C-alpha cells in the first residue's frame, strides 16, 4: 500500500471521533508497526494530527477537531446525566458500600460517580474531588470534609482541571479512587480528552486502589485515549448488561467485578 493511501486511511479513520488507536490502525493497514509509527510522525510534522498514548488524535484546529478554551471533548454533563440513569444509580450505591467510615477517598468527576454521594452521608469521609457537582452534593453532609484541586473550570462538565504539565493537586493520598470512563475495553480505560486523561493519571498515582464505575454502555465504545491498562484497575462496578466477553477480560486481568 502506498504512503498516500495509508495517510488517507489514517485521516479518514479518525473521523468524527477525532482519535484512532494503534491497534485499530494495525488492523486496517497492511503495514508494520514501525511503518505506521513513521506515517503518524510524518502527519504530525505536517500538523494534521497529534500522537498520544495509544494512538493519535486530530490536531487542534484541524477539520473542526480543535477544542475551544474551557471545553472538553466528549458528551456534556447535562446530556450524559440522563443516560442509563437507573444503572448509574445502582452502580453508585454499590460503590458507596466499598467506603469505610472515617477514611479519605478521591472521587473523579462524572455522572456515575455523582450517584455515590447520597450514600456517603454519616460516614464522615474526607473527599478529594475535581467535580463541582460532587462538591454541591457533599456540602449537604455536615460530617464530610471536602478538598478540591486548583485549575480551570470546564463548564460543560463542571469540573476543575489543570494543564497536563501543571501540578495542582493537594498533598493527598487515598486508599481508594472512584472514577468513571468514556469507554472500557481489553486495552484499558479510555477518555475522550487528553486534559482529562492527564488529570486522571495524577489521581491514579495517589491511590492504592482504582475503582471504576461504568454502566454497561461503556463497553460498546472503543475510541479514546488510554488512561490506564485494565490491570491497573482494582475493581470494576457495573450493571448486568456487561457483555460476557468483557467479563472474561476483566477476570483474566485479575480485576474484581461487582455487578450492581
PEFEN-V791462 format. One record per residue. PHI is phi in radians with two decimals (NA if undefined). OMEGA is omega in whole degrees, -180 to 180 (* if undefined). NEAR is the number of other ideal C-beta (glycine too) atoms within 8 Angstrom. Layout:
phi=PHI omega=OMEGA near=NEAR
phi=PHI omega=OMEGA near=NEAR
//
This chain:
phi=NA omega=-177 near=6
phi=-1.27 omega=180 near=5
phi=-0.94 omega=-178 near=6
phi=-1.07 omega=178 near=6
phi=-1.16 omega=180 near=8
phi=-1.11 omega=-179 near=14
phi=-1.09 omega=179 near=11
phi=-1.12 omega=179 near=8
phi=-1.10 omega=180 near=10
phi=-1.08 omega=-178 near=16
phi=-1.12 omega=-180 near=10
phi=-1.12 omega=-176 near=7
phi=-1.18 omega=178 near=10
phi=-1.14 omega=172 near=14
phi=0.78 omega=-176 near=6
phi=-1.20 omega=-179 near=3
phi=-1.18 omega=178 near=8
phi=1.33 omega=-178 near=9
phi=-2.62 omega=173 near=14
phi=-2.49 omega=-179 near=12
phi=-1.57 omega=177 near=12
phi=-1.05 omega=-178 near=9
phi=-1.13 omega=176 near=8
phi=-1.11 omega=-180 near=11
phi=-1.15 omega=179 near=13
phi=-1.08 omega=179 near=9
phi=-1.40 omega=-176 near=6
phi=-1.72 omega=-173 near=7
phi=-1.88 omega=174 near=12
phi=-1.54 omega=-177 near=3
phi=-2.61 omega=179 near=8
phi=-1.32 omega=176 near=5
phi=-0.97 omega=179 near=7
phi=-1.15 omega=178 near=6
phi=-1.15 omega=179 near=10
phi=-1.09 omega=178 near=14
phi=-1.07 omega=179 near=8
phi=-1.14 omega=177 near=8
phi=-1.06 omega=-179 near=13
phi=-1.17 omega=178 near=12
phi=-1.09 omega=-180 near=9
phi=-1.14 omega=179 near=9
phi=-1.17 omega=178 near=13
phi=-1.19 omega=179 near=13
phi=-1.07 omega=179 near=6
phi=-1.50 omega=177 near=6
phi=1.41 omega=-178 near=6
phi=-1.40 omega=-178 near=9
phi=-2.51 omega=176 near=14
phi=-2.19 omega=177 near=9
phi=-1.29 omega=178 near=8
phi=-2.32 omega=180 near=10
phi=-1.06 omega=177 near=6
phi=1.63 omega=-179 near=10
phi=2.92 omega=-179 near=14
phi=-2.58 omega=177 near=13
phi=-2.20 omega=177 near=14
phi=-1.09 omega=178 near=12
phi=-1.14 omega=179 near=12
phi=-1.03 omega=-180 near=8
phi=1.57 omega=-180 near=5
phi=-1.68 omega=173 near=11
phi=0.89 omega=179 near=4
phi=1.33 omega=-174 near=4
phi=-1.52 omega=-178 near=11
phi=-1.32 omega=-180 near=8
phi=-2.01 omega=175 near=8
phi=-1.16 omega=178 near=5
phi=-1.04 omega=178 near=4
phi=1.47 omega=-180 near=7
phi=-2.22 omega=178 near=9
phi=-1.97 omega=172 near=12
phi=-1.25 omega=-179 near=7
phi=2.09 omega=-177 near=10
phi=-1.33 omega=178 near=6
phi=-1.00 omega=-176 near=8
phi=-0.99 omega=-175 near=11
phi=-1.12 omega=176 near=6
phi=-1.48 omega=-175 near=8
phi=-1.27 omega=-174 near=9
phi=-1.08 omega=-177 near=9
phi=-1.58 omega=-178 near=5
phi=-1.42 omega=176 near=9
phi=0.92 omega=-172 near=9
phi=-1.09 omega=-179 near=8
phi=-1.06 omega=178 near=6
phi=-1.14 omega=-180 near=12
phi=-1.12 omega=179 near=13
phi=-1.10 omega=179 near=9
phi=-1.15 omega=179 near=10
phi=-1.13 omega=179 near=17
phi=-1.07 omega=179 near=17
phi=-1.14 omega=179 near=12
phi=-1.15 omega=-180 near=11
phi=-1.16 omega=-179 near=14
phi=-1.08 omega=179 near=10
phi=-1.18 omega=179 near=7
phi=-1.45 omega=-179 near=9
phi=-1.46 omega=179 near=11
phi=-1.90 omega=-178 near=5
phi=-0.93 omega=176 near=8
phi=1.49 omega=-176 near=6
phi=-1.49 omega=174 near=11
phi=-1.76 omega=179 near=11
phi=-2.37 omega=173 near=14
phi=-2.08 omega=177 near=15
phi=-2.19 omega=178 near=15
phi=-1.33 omega=-178 near=14
phi=-1.11 omega=178 near=13
phi=2.89 omega=-178 near=10
phi=-1.31 omega=178 near=11
phi=-1.49 omega=178 near=12
phi=-1.10 omega=177 near=17
phi=-1.02 omega=-177 near=14
phi=-1.24 omega=175 near=12
phi=-1.21 omega=-162 near=14
phi=-1.00 omega=-177 near=11
phi=-1.11 omega=-178 near=8
phi=-1.70 omega=-178 near=9
phi=-1.72 omega=-179 near=14
phi=-1.05 omega=178 near=9
phi=1.56 omega=-180 near=7
phi=-1.56 omega=179 near=11
phi=0.93 omega=-179 near=7
phi=-1.48 omega=166 near=14
phi=-1.87 omega=-171 near=9
phi=-2.11 omega=169 near=15
phi=-1.72 omega=179 near=15
phi=-2.51 omega=176 near=14
phi=-1.79 omega=-175 near=11
phi=-1.82 omega=177 near=15
phi=-1.24 omega=174 near=9
phi=-1.09 omega=-180 near=10
phi=-1.19 omega=175 near=14
phi=-0.97 omega=-179 near=11
phi=-1.06 omega=180 near=7
phi=-1.22 omega=-177 near=10
phi=-1.42 omega=-180 near=13
phi=-1.05 omega=180 near=7
phi=-1.32 omega=-177 near=5
phi=-1.75 omega=-173 near=9
phi=-1.11 omega=-178 near=3
phi=-1.56 omega=-178 near=8
phi=-1.62 omega=177 near=13
phi=-1.64 omega=-171 near=6
phi=-2.15 omega=173 near=10
phi=-2.10 omega=176 near=10
phi=-2.30 omega=176 near=9
phi=-1.42 omega=173 near=11
phi=-1.68 omega=180 near=6
phi=2.61 omega=-179 near=11
phi=-1.62 omega=175 near=8
phi=-1.51 omega=175 near=9
phi=-1.69 omega=-168 near=12
phi=-1.13 omega=-176 near=7
phi=-1.10 omega=178 near=9
phi=-1.80 omega=180 near=10
phi=1.01 omega=178 near=11
phi=-2.20 omega=-179 near=10
phi=-1.88 omega=-179 near=13
phi=-2.34 omega=175 near=11
phi=-1.82 omega=175 near=12
phi=-0.99 omega=-176 near=8
phi=-0.95 omega=-176 near=7
phi=-1.67 omega=-178 near=3
phi=-1.98 omega=180 near=7
phi=-1.56 omega=-175 near=5
phi=-2.26 omega=-175 near=7
phi=-1.44 omega=172 near=10
phi=-1.09 omega=177 near=6
phi=-1.29 omega=-172 near=4
phi=-2.39 omega=178 near=10
phi=-2.21 omega=-174 near=6
phi=-2.36 omega=177 near=13
phi=-1.23 omega=-175 near=8
phi=-2.41 omega=171 near=13
phi=-2.06 omega=176 near=15
phi=-1.78 omega=-178 near=12
phi=-2.53 omega=177 near=15
phi=-1.83 omega=-180 near=10
phi=-2.84 omega=172 near=12
phi=-1.33 omega=179 near=9
phi=-2.80 omega=176 near=12
phi=-2.40 omega=-180 near=13
phi=-2.48 omega=-179 near=10
phi=-1.01 omega=-177 near=6
phi=-1.53 omega=176 near=11
phi=2.32 omega=-179 near=13
phi=-1.57 omega=-175 near=15
phi=-2.21 omega=173 near=17
phi=-2.27 omega=-175 near=13
phi=-1.53 omega=-173 near=12
phi=-2.27 omega=-178 near=11
phi=-1.13 omega=179 near=9
phi=-1.12 omega=178 near=10
phi=-1.17 omega=178 near=12
phi=-1.05 omega=-179 near=13
phi=-1.09 omega=180 near=10
phi=-1.13 omega=-179 near=11
phi=-1.24 omega=176 near=13
phi=-1.10 omega=178 near=10
phi=-1.13 omega=178 near=10
phi=-1.18 omega=-179 near=13
phi=-1.03 omega=-179 near=12
phi=-1.16 omega=-178 near=6
phi=-1.89 omega=-176 near=11
phi=-2.20 omega=175 near=13
phi=-1.38 omega=-178 near=5
phi=-2.24 omega=172 near=9
phi=-1.78 omega=-179 near=12
phi=-1.96 omega=-173 near=15
phi=-1.70 omega=179 near=13
phi=-1.93 omega=-178 near=16
phi=-2.47 omega=173 near=14
phi=-1.38 omega=-170 near=12
phi=-1.15 omega=177 near=14
phi=-1.16 omega=-178 near=9
phi=-1.28 omega=179 near=12
phi=-1.51 omega=-176 near=13
phi=-1.85 omega=178 near=6
phi=-2.14 omega=-174 near=9
phi=-2.17 omega=-178 near=9
phi=-1.67 omega=180 near=10
phi=2.63 omega=176 near=12
phi=-1.64 omega=-176 near=15
phi=-1.28 omega=176 near=13
phi=-1.47 omega=179 near=12
phi=-2.77 omega=176 near=12
phi=-1.25 omega=-179 near=8
phi=-1.05 omega=-178 near=14
phi=-1.32 omega=173 near=7
phi=-1.50 omega=180 near=9
phi=-1.56 omega=179 near=13
phi=-1.53 omega=-175 near=7
phi=-2.46 omega=171 near=13
phi=-2.00 omega=176 near=13
phi=-1.95 omega=-176 near=13
phi=-2.53 omega=180 near=16
phi=-1.95 omega=-173 near=12
phi=-1.22 omega=178 near=5
phi=-1.40 omega=-179 near=9
phi=-1.04 omega=179 near=11
phi=-1.12 omega=-180 near=9
phi=-1.01 omega=-178 near=6
phi=-1.10 omega=179 near=6
phi=-1.31 omega=174 near=12
phi=-1.02 omega=180 near=10
phi=-1.15 omega=180 near=8
phi=-1.07 omega=-178 near=11
phi=-1.13 omega=-180 near=11
phi=-1.21 omega=178 near=9
phi=-1.11 omega=179 near=6
phi=-1.41 omega=-180 near=9
phi=1.34 omega=-177 near=5
phi=-1.68 omega=176 near=12
phi=-1.23 omega=-179 near=6
phi=-2.08 omega=177 near=10
phi=-2.06 omega=177 near=10
phi=-1.72 omega=-178 near=7
phi=-1.45 omega=* near=10
//
